Protein backbone atom coordinates (compact mmCIF):
# COMPACT_ATOMS: atom_id res chain seq x y z
CA UNK A 1 0.00 0.00 0.00
CA UNK A 2 1.36 3.39 -0.99
CA UNK A 3 1.75 5.72 1.98
CA UNK A 4 2.83 9.35 1.93
CA UNK A 5 3.11 11.31 5.17
CA UNK A 6 3.83 15.04 5.13
CA UNK A 7 5.23 16.96 8.07
CA UNK A 8 6.87 20.28 8.82
CA UNK A 9 3.99 22.66 8.30
CA UNK A 10 3.05 25.35 10.80
CA UNK A 11 2.51 29.03 11.35
CA UNK A 12 5.17 31.57 10.47
CA UNK A 13 5.40 35.28 9.92
CA UNK A 14 5.99 36.74 6.49
CA UNK A 15 9.62 36.36 5.49
CA UNK A 16 10.04 33.16 7.48
CA UNK A 17 11.00 29.70 6.31
CA UNK A 18 9.68 26.18 6.64
CA UNK A 19 10.94 22.82 5.46
CA UNK A 20 8.32 20.27 4.56
CA UNK A 21 9.05 16.55 4.49
CA UNK A 22 7.16 13.72 2.86
CA UNK A 23 8.06 10.22 3.99
CA UNK A 24 7.11 7.49 1.55
CA UNK A 25 6.42 3.79 1.94
CA UNK A 26 4.91 0.92 0.01
CA UNK A 27 6.67 1.50 -3.30
CA UNK A 28 10.10 1.93 -4.82
CA UNK A 29 10.78 5.56 -3.99
CA UNK A 30 13.95 5.63 -6.12
CA UNK A 31 11.90 4.91 -9.24
CA UNK A 32 9.07 7.33 -8.50
CA UNK A 33 8.34 10.75 -9.95
CA UNK A 34 7.17 12.95 -7.09
CA UNK A 35 5.49 16.32 -6.81
CA UNK A 36 4.41 18.99 -4.36
CA UNK A 37 1.02 20.66 -4.62
CA UNK A 38 -0.86 23.13 -2.49
CA UNK A 39 -4.48 24.12 -2.08
CA UNK A 40 -5.99 27.14 -0.39
CA UNK A 41 -9.74 27.30 0.35
CA UNK A 42 -11.70 27.92 -2.85
CA UNK A 43 -8.61 27.65 -5.04
CA UNK A 44 -7.48 25.05 -7.51
CA UNK A 45 -5.03 22.31 -6.67
CA UNK A 46 -1.85 24.14 -7.58
CA UNK A 47 1.31 22.37 -8.77
CA UNK A 48 4.42 23.72 -7.07
CA UNK A 49 7.24 21.43 -8.09
CA UNK A 50 8.12 18.09 -9.64
CA UNK A 51 11.23 15.99 -9.13
CA UNK A 52 11.60 13.00 -11.40
CA UNK A 53 13.46 9.82 -10.55
CA UNK A 54 16.36 10.73 -12.85
CA UNK A 55 16.78 14.14 -11.28
CA UNK A 56 14.83 16.48 -13.53
CA UNK A 57 13.27 19.30 -11.50
CA UNK A 58 10.41 21.60 -12.41
CA UNK A 59 9.17 24.66 -10.52
CA UNK A 60 6.07 26.70 -11.08
CA UNK A 61 6.96 30.28 -11.96
CA UNK A 62 5.46 31.64 -8.75
CA UNK A 63 7.96 29.73 -6.55
CA UNK A 64 11.15 29.97 -8.58
CA UNK A 65 13.93 31.23 -6.37
CA UNK A 66 11.76 30.88 -3.28
CA UNK A 67 11.18 27.14 -2.90
CA UNK A 68 13.62 24.25 -3.36
CA UNK A 69 12.65 20.63 -3.84
CA UNK A 70 14.95 17.72 -3.04
CA UNK A 71 14.81 14.04 -2.28
CA UNK A 72 16.79 11.58 -0.20
CA UNK A 73 16.27 8.17 -1.75
CA UNK A 74 18.11 6.46 1.11
CA UNK A 75 15.49 7.84 3.52
CA UNK A 76 12.51 7.53 1.15
CA UNK A 77 11.85 11.19 1.80
CA UNK A 78 10.89 14.17 -0.33
CA UNK A 79 11.55 17.71 0.87
CA UNK A 80 10.35 21.21 0.09
CA UNK A 81 12.39 24.08 1.50
CA UNK A 82 10.29 27.23 1.52
CA UNK A 83 11.92 30.61 2.10
CA UNK A 84 10.68 34.20 2.12
CA UNK A 85 7.15 33.02 2.80
CA UNK A 86 4.28 35.38 2.09
CA UNK A 87 0.63 35.36 3.23
CA UNK A 88 -0.53 34.12 -0.22
CA UNK A 89 1.57 30.97 0.40
CA UNK A 90 -0.96 29.98 3.06
CA UNK A 91 -2.44 26.63 2.03
CA UNK A 92 -2.47 22.93 2.71
CA UNK A 93 0.61 21.40 1.10
CA UNK A 94 0.55 17.89 -0.33
CA UNK A 95 3.13 15.56 -1.73
CA UNK A 96 2.02 13.31 -4.55
CA UNK A 97 3.25 10.25 -6.35
CA UNK A 98 2.43 10.02 -10.03
CA UNK A 99 0.13 7.17 -11.01
CA UNK A 100 -0.73 8.35 -14.51
CA UNK A 101 -1.22 11.48 -16.53
CA UNK A 102 1.72 13.59 -15.41
CA UNK A 103 1.71 16.61 -13.12
CA UNK A 104 -0.30 19.79 -13.60
CA UNK A 105 -2.49 22.17 -11.67
CA UNK A 106 -6.19 21.41 -11.85
CA UNK A 107 -9.57 22.52 -10.59
CA UNK A 108 -11.05 20.51 -7.77
CA UNK A 109 -9.85 18.96 -4.55
CA UNK A 110 -6.30 17.64 -4.67
CA UNK A 111 -6.94 14.41 -2.86
CA UNK A 112 -9.97 13.56 -4.98
CA UNK A 113 -7.77 13.24 -8.06
CA UNK A 114 -7.25 9.51 -8.71
CA UNK A 115 -4.35 9.94 -11.11
CA UNK A 116 -2.02 10.32 -8.14
CA UNK A 117 -1.41 9.06 -4.66
CA UNK A 118 -1.61 11.78 -2.00
CA UNK A 119 -0.49 12.36 1.51
CA UNK A 120 -2.81 13.76 4.14
CA UNK A 121 -1.42 17.26 3.71
CA UNK A 122 0.24 19.70 6.08
CA UNK A 123 -1.09 23.18 6.81
CA UNK A 124 1.14 26.19 6.21
CA UNK A 125 -0.09 29.52 7.53
CA UNK A 126 1.83 32.73 6.88
CA UNK A 127 0.82 35.85 8.75
CA UNK A 128 1.69 39.42 7.81
C-alpha positions as CSV (number, residue, x, y, z in Angstrom):
1,X,0.0,0.0,0.0
2,X,1.4,3.4,-1.0
3,X,1.8,5.7,2.0
4,X,2.8,9.4,1.9
5,X,3.1,11.3,5.2
6,X,3.8,15.0,5.1
7,X,5.2,17.0,8.1
8,X,6.9,20.3,8.8
9,X,4.0,22.7,8.3
10,X,3.1,25.3,10.8
11,X,2.5,29.0,11.4
12,X,5.2,31.6,10.5
13,X,5.4,35.3,9.9
14,X,6.0,36.7,6.5
15,X,9.6,36.4,5.5
16,X,10.0,33.2,7.5
17,X,11.0,29.7,6.3
18,X,9.7,26.2,6.6
19,X,10.9,22.8,5.5
20,X,8.3,20.3,4.6
21,X,9.0,16.6,4.5
22,X,7.2,13.7,2.9
23,X,8.1,10.2,4.0
24,X,7.1,7.5,1.6
25,X,6.4,3.8,1.9
26,X,4.9,0.9,0.0
27,X,6.7,1.5,-3.3
28,X,10.1,1.9,-4.8
29,X,10.8,5.6,-4.0
30,X,13.9,5.6,-6.1
31,X,11.9,4.9,-9.2
32,X,9.1,7.3,-8.5
33,X,8.3,10.7,-9.9
34,X,7.2,13.0,-7.1
35,X,5.5,16.3,-6.8
36,X,4.4,19.0,-4.4
37,X,1.0,20.7,-4.6
38,X,-0.9,23.1,-2.5
39,X,-4.5,24.1,-2.1
40,X,-6.0,27.1,-0.4
41,X,-9.7,27.3,0.4
42,X,-11.7,27.9,-2.8
43,X,-8.6,27.7,-5.0
44,X,-7.5,25.0,-7.5
45,X,-5.0,22.3,-6.7
46,X,-1.8,24.1,-7.6
47,X,1.3,22.4,-8.8
48,X,4.4,23.7,-7.1
49,X,7.2,21.4,-8.1
50,X,8.1,18.1,-9.6
51,X,11.2,16.0,-9.1
52,X,11.6,13.0,-11.4
53,X,13.5,9.8,-10.6
54,X,16.4,10.7,-12.9
55,X,16.8,14.1,-11.3
56,X,14.8,16.5,-13.5
57,X,13.3,19.3,-11.5
58,X,10.4,21.6,-12.4
59,X,9.2,24.7,-10.5
60,X,6.1,26.7,-11.1
61,X,7.0,30.3,-12.0
62,X,5.5,31.6,-8.8
63,X,8.0,29.7,-6.6
64,X,11.2,30.0,-8.6
65,X,13.9,31.2,-6.4
66,X,11.8,30.9,-3.3
67,X,11.2,27.1,-2.9
68,X,13.6,24.3,-3.4
69,X,12.6,20.6,-3.8
70,X,14.9,17.7,-3.0
71,X,14.8,14.0,-2.3
72,X,16.8,11.6,-0.2
73,X,16.3,8.2,-1.7
74,X,18.1,6.5,1.1
75,X,15.5,7.8,3.5
76,X,12.5,7.5,1.1
77,X,11.8,11.2,1.8
78,X,10.9,14.2,-0.3
79,X,11.5,17.7,0.9
80,X,10.3,21.2,0.1
81,X,12.4,24.1,1.5
82,X,10.3,27.2,1.5
83,X,11.9,30.6,2.1
84,X,10.7,34.2,2.1
85,X,7.2,33.0,2.8
86,X,4.3,35.4,2.1
87,X,0.6,35.4,3.2
88,X,-0.5,34.1,-0.2
89,X,1.6,31.0,0.4
90,X,-1.0,30.0,3.1
91,X,-2.4,26.6,2.0
92,X,-2.5,22.9,2.7
93,X,0.6,21.4,1.1
94,X,0.5,17.9,-0.3
95,X,3.1,15.6,-1.7
96,X,2.0,13.3,-4.5
97,X,3.2,10.2,-6.4
98,X,2.4,10.0,-10.0
99,X,0.1,7.2,-11.0
100,X,-0.7,8.4,-14.5
101,X,-1.2,11.5,-16.5
102,X,1.7,13.6,-15.4
103,X,1.7,16.6,-13.1
104,X,-0.3,19.8,-13.6
105,X,-2.5,22.2,-11.7
106,X,-6.2,21.4,-11.9
107,X,-9.6,22.5,-10.6
108,X,-11.1,20.5,-7.8
109,X,-9.9,19.0,-4.6
110,X,-6.3,17.6,-4.7
111,X,-6.9,14.4,-2.9
112,X,-10.0,13.6,-5.0
113,X,-7.8,13.2,-8.1
114,X,-7.3,9.5,-8.7
115,X,-4.3,9.9,-11.1
116,X,-2.0,10.3,-8.1
117,X,-1.4,9.1,-4.7
118,X,-1.6,11.8,-2.0
119,X,-0.5,12.4,1.5
120,X,-2.8,13.8,4.1
121,X,-1.4,17.3,3.7
122,X,0.2,19.7,6.1
123,X,-1.1,23.2,6.8
124,X,1.1,26.2,6.2
125,X,-0.1,29.5,7.5
126,X,1.8,32.7,6.9
127,X,0.8,35.9,8.7
128,X,1.7,39.4,7.8
